[in-house]
């Protein structure tokens, strides 16, 4: 029975690396945000708008506990998941936690390239975004650093780079 749990800031590559990792290892893959949307039949931005961040974090915690019951899976968590309640300690008891550690510069580049609507950064200019990333990353680092493993992430542009990170994760665990 294996559970690999990827954590890190939004834009670190948790989902893209997680999908390839799961396929390489022959495991199922769950993106926690997608799982939440499917279970509550609402998009994350709509949940934030209706229930606020606190309401979303309550739902996220319940769904995290559901997903952690699955076996032989790779789980990609939302960027804030490890930072609320006892989520990080709980994940450490349930599987191999890996912090995908990317610099604010790399995160900024990935978020600007990405197509996902992210409620916490919507409407920010490029300058505002880098300041926001730097400030919130500092607050989140103590939680992320509780992971059992850390992997430094640089820009992810090619399948070869993704596979390289997957290989590094496999050797870590």
N, C-alpha and C positions, 0 to 999 in steps of 0.2 A: 504494500500500500504506500503510495507516494503522493505528497502534496507539495507543490512548489508555488510559493506566493511571492509575486513581484510587487514591490512598493517603490515609491519615489514620486517626485514632483510631476505635475502634469507636463506632458511633452517629453518625458525622459525616454519613452519608447517601450513602456510596459506592455502595451497591447500588441504592437507589431513584433516585438521580440517574443512575447508570450505565445503567440500563435505558432511561430516557427519552432519554438522550444517544445511545445506540446506535440506538434506533428513529428518532430525529430525523435522524441522520447516515446511516442505512441500513447500519449495521455490525452484526456479531454481538456478543453480550454474554456474558461469562463472569464469574461470581462465583467467585473462586479457592477459597473454602471449599466451595461447592457442587461445584465441579470435583473437589476432593480427595475429598469424600464419595462421589461417583459412581465415581471411579477406584479407591478402596480399599475400597468397599462397607462403610463404617463412618462413623458420625456423628463430628463433631469432638470432642464431649465424651468419646466412647468411646475415641478415639485418645489424647487427653490422659490418660485414666484408665489405659490399657494401657501406653502408651509414654512418658508424661511429656511435658513441654514440649519437651525436646531431641529426642525421637523424632518429635514432631509437626513441629518446625521442619525436620528433615531431609526429611520427606515433602513439606512445603510448598515447600521449595526445588526439589526435583525436579519437582513439579507446576508451579511457576512457570516453569521452563525449558521445559516442554512447551507451556504456554499461550502463551509468548512466541514460539513458532514459528508460531502462527496469524496470518493476515493479515486486515486490515480488521475489527478487533475493538476493543471497549471492555472492559477488564478491571478489575474491582473487587477489590482485594487485601484480605486480612485486615489488621487494625490493626497487628499485629506484623511482618508480612512485610518491610517496608523495614528493620527493625532488626536483622536477623540475616544472617550471612555477608556476601557482597558484593551482596546482593539489590538495594539501592537503586542502586548504580552500574550493575549489570547492567540494571535496568529503564530507566535513563536512556539506555543504548545502544540499547534496543529500541523506544522510542517516546516519546510526549509524556506525561511524568509530571505529574500535577496533585495537589497537596496540598490536600485539603478541610480547611480550618483552622477548627475550631469551638472555642469557649471551653469550659472545664470545666462551666459552668452549662448551656450548650446540650447538651453531650454527656450530662450527667446527666439532663436532661429527656428526650432521645431514648431513652436506655437504659432509663429507667423506663417509658416508653410502649411500647417495643418488646416483641415477643413471643418473640424469639430467645433460646435458652438459651446463655449465654456462660460458658464454664468459668472464666475469670479473674475474673469478678465475682459468681459464683453465691453466694448466701447473705449478701451484704453488706447492711447496713442503709443507709438513705438517707445518713446522715452518713458512714459508712464508705466508701460509694461515691464521694462527692465528694472525699474525701481521697485515695482510691486513684487516681481519675482525675487529680487535680492532680499527684500524685507520679509516676505512670507517664508522663503526658503530658510532663513535664519531661525525663524520660530519653529519650523517643522523638523529641522535637522536633528534635534535631540531625540525625537520619536523615530525618525528614519534610521538613526545610528544604532538603535536597539536590534536591528535585523541581524540574523546570524551571519550573513555574508554581505559584502559590498562589492559592487562592480562599477568601475569608472566607465562612463558613457561619453563618447564624443559624437560628433555629427553622424546621423544615420541616413545615408543616401542610397546605398546599394544593398542588394541581396547578400553579397559577399560580406559586407560589414555586419549585417544582421546575423548571418550564420557564424561569424567569428564570435559575436557576443554569446550566442547560443552555446557554442563549444566551450567558451570560458565558464558559463554557468554550469554546464554538465560536469566540468572538471572540479568546480567548487563544491558541488553537492555529492 
